[in-house]
Amino acid sequence: MKKSFLDDKYRPTGESVLKESKISIVCGLIGMVLYCALVGLSFWQGGSGGRYLGLIGWLLFALTGAGEYYAVIGFEQPGGRVIAKVCGALLNGFVILVLILTFIRAFI
């Protein structure tokens, strides 16, 4: 008899953290630290950070976008700890939301 994925031997345990979740969490944490550093540099330069801080902000947006992508991929995979999947999605989503609000605030 051929074994299937639904057999107990092949079923994921749910006790491990998936690689996608780890990447998502790391991207979210780096994003939060980098955003705080950008805000600090902007205050230190009196709001005239110029192109370089803007470029770092756009790269930060791309980094957290990639982290959110890996979070969604992690949700689609069976097994793994759900709390790690949710943590990665929330961290990256929060940073993306703050970046969008900062961008809108620049025009108001």
N, C-alpha and C positions, 0 to 999 in steps of 0.2 A: 504494500500500500504506500502511495506517495504521500509525503508529509506536506502539509499546507501551512500557510502563514498563521492560520488561526490555531494551530496546535500550541499547547502550553510551552513546548520547547522553543518555539520560534517567536513567541509573543514578547514584545518589549516589556521590560520590567517597570518602567516609569520612574525609576530611582536615579537615573543619570541625567546630567545636564547636556543637552545637545550642543554640537559645535556651533550651530547657527545662533543658538541662544547666547552662548558665550561671546560670539562676535558682536551681537546686538548690544549686549550689556556693556562691553568694552567701548563700543562706539558711543553709546549714550553717556558713559562716565567721562570719556575724553571730551565729548561735546559740552558737557556741563562745566568742566574745568576750563576749557578753552573759551567758552562764552564769558565766564567770570574774569578771565585774564583780559579779554577784549574790552570789557566794560571798565576794568581797572586802568588799562592803557589809555582808553578814551578820556577818562577823568584826569589822568596824569598829564595828558597833552592838551587839556582844556577843550576837548570836543573837536579838535582839528587833526584827527588821526590820518585823514586823507585816504588815498587809494589803497594803501597797504592793509590797513585795518578792514576796509571794505572787502578786499580780496580774501583776507582770512575769514571774514564772515561768510562769504559765498562758499568757500571751501568747507567751512563748518557746516553749512546747509547741505552740501553734497555728502559729507561724512555721516550726518545724522539721517539723511535720506537712505544711504546704503544700510545703515543700522536698522532702520525701519523695514527695509526690504528683507533683511535677514530675519527680522522678527516675524514677518508674515510667512516666510518660508519655514521657520521653525514651528509655527502654528499648524502648518499643513502636514508635518511629519508626525508619525505615531510615536508614542513613548516620550520619555523625557519629563522633567519636572515642569509642571504648568506654571509655577511661580516664577521660574527663570524666564519663560516665554513672555509672561505678562510684564515682568520687570523690564526686559529689553524694549518691549513695545511702548511702555509708559515713559521710560527715560528718553527715548528718541522722540516720541511724540511731544513731550514737554519741551524739549529743546527746539524742535521745529516750530511749535506754537509761539515760544518766546521770540524766536528769530523773526517770525512773520509779524508779530506785534511790534517789535522794534523797527522793522522796515516800514510798517504803516505809520508808526509814531514819527518817523522822520519827515513825513509829508504833512503832518498836521501842525 
